[in-house]
């Protein structure tokens, strides 16, 4: 990544604070500690058959993610989320059992980091994507984090910590998950013996996650060499520049022995030639263009010579168009995207960007044309449905938007952004109960069960004389109460 963007994307706040550490420690002890010993865990080094997502683990993950959403800036951009989730699905496809248990998230941060949370959550940071030079490198990080979950490393940490004081057991897991200031503060509170044991156990975790992760990476069709190439480059860059290691290397220590072991294992796999990675390249450009705090810096980056590679040239144009829109140069942005749509009619990124540029310019109805043409070309793409519905809501055509959102939900019923759009459409139509009901589904999908139940209570108050609506709300409330009660018992 260009050094100018690297400096500009430094975080404004630290990733986590001590409040999150305390919450995680409490949930670990009360939610998982009692039952962890009863769970049959494979021996270290033994390949787990499938990830065990117990109710306790799911509760822990949901509690963690709820607090994380208060502490971190989670990206809601539909295109970027769709990319991260598609990549995660591809990498996790060979996991024994139901790979749908994994949930992939993206956090806006200047740190190079990623971590896995019990319950199947994998969190990637935007700057991690910028630092990777191929989709295979990014996939290697995703595979490594999935491997930690497959092998139940967080639960193993708790089992090993039993019999010690709470701070030592919870501190080990917090340090593995978070790193940075929060993790360091927690580790500092443990005894010297516990901290030393954490380091030895962490190395064992990393070795096992390397082995399982390489299998996942190769099964997904990526070059296993990508794994060590990325980590080694991060380590080498920090040494040359005289900087502290990136967060990812602090939470995933990279010793010369580990590098040698990974290289030795990689030799067993066939060499893979990866494609150009168009979606990966566009995701990196989109992150740089939209999240660079100073758009002038990003504009300078995208106007630099791009070489002769065709993909690099058009991705550079794409990024420049996004930045020009941010800067208010709408005519120039529109010209860039209109030309890209004409030159590359088979790329979904460009009609979406053209519509975004029209919206930024205040020409809402003009935004509908590229979206409708694209939806005719890609009728099963929920992102296009959502983008068109968003514009329709903005221009007051909520009824048409509602129909499009309902069609999109038939394609992707697990999309919180679509349910939030539906809530807006129902609210604009005066359907207050249905609006709260849609908000409840969005909260449920984000792991906010208590908030979802509260939204349903609001919906119930506005159900009026609709017997069907009242029954639907009541039935959903019963399901949520049962889930909440079950979690509280554990």
N, C-alpha and C positions, 0 to 999 in steps of 0.2 A: 504494500500500500504506500502511496505517496506520503512523504514525511509531513507535508503541510496538512494533509487531512488527519494524520495520526495525532499531531499536536492539537488540532482544532477540536477533535472529538474527545478530549480528556473529560472525565466526569465532573459534574458540578458538585455532586455529593457522593459520599461513600455508599457502597452497595447496600449494606445492612447496618443496623445499629444494635445496641445491646438489648433493646426491647424484643427484637426478633429472636435473638439468641435465647433470652429467658423463656419466651413462649415455646420455642422449639424444644428446649430442655424439659419443660414441664410436660408437654405432650408426649415426648419420648418416654418419660418415666411412667406417666400415668396410663398412656394409651398402648404402648408396645412392651414396656418392660415386663409386665406381669405375664404376658403371653408368649414372649419371644422364646423362652426356654422350652415351651411345649411344641414349638414349630420344628419339624424335622428339617434340618439344614444339611446340605452336602458338605463333605470335608473340603477344606481349602484345596483347590486344584481339581476337584471333581466337577465336571460339567453339569450344571443344573438342567433339569428337563424343561422347565418353563418357569416364568416369573410367578411367584406366589404373591398375589395382591390380596392380603387378608383385609378384613374390615378395619382392623387396627391400623394397618399400613395406609389404607385409603384415608382414614380419618386424619392421620398424621400429615399425609400429603396435602389434603384439603386445608387443614389448619395452617400449614406452612405457606401454601400458595395464597391464602387469604391475606396473611400478614405481609407476604412478599409484594402483593399488589399495592399495599399501602406504602411500601418502602422503595420499590423499584418502579421504573417507567416501562410498563409493558406495551409493546407495539400492537396497535390494532389495525394497521394497514392490511386490507384484505389480500392484496397481491403477495406481500411478504409473508404473511401467515400461511397462505396457501402453499407457497414454495417450501417453507420450513416443514410443514406437515407432510407434504408429498415426499420430501427427502427422507423424513423420519419413517414414513410408512414403507418406503422402498428398503431402507436399511434394516428395519425390524421384521420384514416379511418372512425371513427364514427362522425366526424364533419359534421354538416349539410352543404350541398352545395358541391362545388368542392374542395376536399382536395389537389388537385394537385397544388393549389396556394402556398403551403408551400415549401420552399427551405431550405435544411439543409446543414450546412457548418461545417468544423472542423478547428480549429486554434491550432497551436503548441505553447504551453505556459506552464510555470510552475505554473500558477495561477489556482485555482479551480473556474471556472466561466462559465456562459452561459448567453446569452441575446437574446431578440427577437427584430426585427427591422420592422417598418411598411413596407408593401409590401409583407409580408409573410416569411421573412428570420428568421431562427433560427440558432444561432451560438453556438457551443459547444467547449470547450477547452479540449485539450488532457489530462491534469492532472485531469480534472473532471472525465473522464472515468477511470483513474487509481484509483481515490479515491472511486468510487462506488464499492460495493462488490457483486452486482448481476445486471442482466439486468433490473430487475424490478426497482431498485434504479435509474439507468440511465434513464429508460423510464419515471420515475416520474418527473425528471427534464425536459425532453422533453415535457411531457404533460403540465407541469406548464407554460413553455414558449409559447406553442401553445395556452394555455388558455388566456394568456395576449393578443395575437393577435385576438383570437376569440371575446374577449370582447372589443376590440379596445381601450385598455388603453392608448396608446400613443396619440390618437386623443382626448380622454377625458381630458388628461393633458393639451392639447392646448386649448380646450374649456374653461376649468377652468382658464387658464392663461390669457384669453382675458381681455383687460382693464388694464393689468399691463405692466410694461416695458418689453422690449424684453428679457433682460437677465434673468428675473425671470421665464418667461414661458418656454423659451428654456432650461434654466438651470435645471428645474425640470425633463424634459424628458431626457436630456443628463445623468443626475445622475441615473435615473432609468435604462437606456440602458447600460451605461458603467461602472459606479462606478469607483473605483480606483482613481488615481491621477487626471485624466481629469475630472471626475465627481465631485470630491471634490473641485477642483479649481473653477468650474463653480458655484457650490452651494455657495461657499464662497463669490462670487460676488453678490449674491442676498440679498434682505433685510431680516432682522430677521423674519418678518411676513411671507414672501414668503417661507423661508426655513422651518419654523414650519408647514406651511400648506402642504408643500411637504411631510413631514414625516407622517402627519395624512392621507393624501390621499394615500400614498404608502402602509400603513397598510390596507386600504380598498381594494386597488388593490390586495394585497397579499391574503387577505381572499377570494376574488372572484375567483382569479386564483387557489387557493387551491381547492375550491368547483368544479369548472369546470374541473380542471386538474384531480381530483380524478375520476370523471365520465369517462373521456377519458382513464385514466389508467385502470380502471376496464373493460371498454368496449373492450380494447385491450387484455384482458386476463391476466393482471399482478396483483400482490397482492398490493392493496392500502396501506397496512402497510409499503411498501417500501418507500413511500414518507417521512413519518415522521421519520422513522428509519435512513435514510441517513442524513437528516438535523440535527437531534438530535446528531448523532455521530460526525458530523463536529463540532458542537458547543461544545460538551463535550471534544473532543480532543484538541481544541484550548485552553480551560480553563485549562486542566490538564498540557499541555505543556507550558502554560504561554505565548502563542503567540496571535497576533492579529487575529481576526476572518478571515476566508478565504473571498476572494472577493465575492463569491456567497452569503455569509451571510450578507455582507455589503450592497449589492444591493437587497437582499431579506431578510429583517430583520426577525429574528425568536424569538418571545417573548414566554414566558411560556403560555400566553393566546392563542397564535396562535397554539402552540403544542397541548394544551388541546382541542381546537376547531377541529383541524384535527383528533385527536384521537376519539373524539365523533362522527364525521361524518363517520370515517372509520368503526365504529361498525355497520353501516347500510349495509355494503357490505359483501358478502359471502367470506369466507377464500379461498384463491387460493394457490395451491402448484405449484410453478414454476419449470420448467425443469432445466437442468444443464446449459443451455446457452452456447453452444459450440462456437458460433460466437462471443459472448461477451468476452469469455475467450481468444479466439485467438486475438481479437482486442486489449485487454489490453496487452497481451504478445508482440504483434507487435509494439505497441507504445513504450513500455519499451525498446525493443531490438533495434529499429531503431532510436529513438529520445533521448535516454540517451546520454548526451554529452561525457561521458567517457565509451566506450564500455567494458573496463575491469571491471568497477563497475557492469554493466549489466550482464557480464559473471559470476561474483561471485554470483549475485542474482539468476541466473538460474541454477547454480550448487549446490545451497543449497538444503537440503533435502526437498522433495515435499510432503511427507506423502503418504498415500496409495490410494488416490482417483485417478481413472484411467484417468479421464479428466485432472486433474491437472498435472499428470505425463507426459502425451503426450503434453500438452500445454507448459510445462516447457522444454521439448525436442525441441519443435518448436521454442521457444524463444532463446534457446541456439544455435540452428542451424543458426538463423538469426544473432546473435552476432558473432559467429565464422566466418561467411562470412565477416562481417564488419572488423574483426581483420585480415583477410587474411588467415585464417586457412581453406582453401577451401576444402581440402580432408576430414577433419573432418565434415565440414558443409554438404558436399555431402553425406557422409555416414549416417548422421542423417536423412536427408530428404528422401534418398532412402529407409531407413528402415521404416520411417513413411508412405511413399506411399504404401509400401508392407503390413504394419500392418493395415492401415486404408484406403483402396482403395475408400471408399465412402466420403472422406473429401476433398473438393476442395482446402483447404489451402496448402496441401502438394505438389501436382504437381506444383503449382504456385511457392512455395518456392524453390523447386528443380530446376526449370528453372531459377529463380533469382540467385541461387547459381552458376549454370553453367555460366551464363552471367558474374557474378562477377569474376569468375575464368578465363574468357576470352575464354571459350569453347562455342561459340555462337551456332554452329550447334547442339551441344549436348543438348542445351536448348529446341530445337524444339520437340524432342521426347516426353518428359512428357506432353508438352502443346498439341501436336496433339492427344495423347492418351486421355487426359482429355477432349478435345473438342469433341471427338467422344462420350465420355460418357455423357457430358453436352453440347449438341449442341446449346442450347439457352442461354448460359451464356456469355454476352458481355465482361466480364473481361478477359476470356480466349482468345477471338478473339483479343482483344487489346494487350494482352501480346505476343501472337504469331506474330502479325503484327509488333510489336516493334522490335522483334528479326529479323524478315525478313528484315526490313528496315536497321538494323545495318549490316546485311551481304550483302546488296545490291540487295535484291530481292523485289524491291518496287512494281512491278506489282502484284505479289502474295499477298503482304501485302495489296495493294489497294482493291483487291477482298474480302479479309477477313474483312477489315474495313467496306466496303459497306454492307456486310452481318450483321455486328455488329450494324450498324446504323439503319438497318431495325428492329432490336430488341430494340434499345435504341437510338432514334433520338435526345435526349436532353443531350447527353454526350459531353461536351466541350473537354475532353481528347481525345475522338475518333476523333473529327474534327481536333485536333492538330496533331494527328497521320496521318490523311488523308493529311493534308497540307505537312507534311514531305515526305510522299510517292509521292505525286504529284510533289513536288519540285525535288525529286530525279529522277523522270521520265522526267523532263524538262517541265512539264506542269505548267508554272509560273502562269498563270491566274487562273487555278483551285486551285493552292496552296493558293493564296491570298483569293480566294473565300471560301475555307475551314477555313482559319484563321478568316475570317469575321464571319462565323457561330459560331466559338468558342467564339469570343468576344461578339457576340450578346447574347449567352447563359450565359455569365458572367455579363451581364448587361451593357457592354461597347458599347453603341449604336454608339457614335461618332467614336470610334476606328473601329468598324465594318464597318461603312460607308467609312472610310479612306482606309480600306483594299479592299473594293469593288472598290474604285476609282483606286487603283493600279491594281486590276484584270482587270478592263476595259481597261487600257492602254496596257495590254498584251493579250487581247482577239484575236488579229489578224483578220483573215478572217472567223472565226467561227460565223456564224449568230446565231446559237442556243445558244452558250455560251454568246455572247454579249447580247442577249435578256434576258437570265436568270439573268445575272448580273444587267442589267438595271431594270428589274422588282423588284429584291430584293432591289436595291437602292431606288426605289420609295417607297417601304414599310417602309424602315428605315427612310427616310426623313419625311414621314407622322408621324411616331411614335415620332421622335425628335421634329417636329413642334408642335405636340399635347402636348408634355411635356412642351415645352417652353411657350405655351399659358397659361398653368396652373401655 
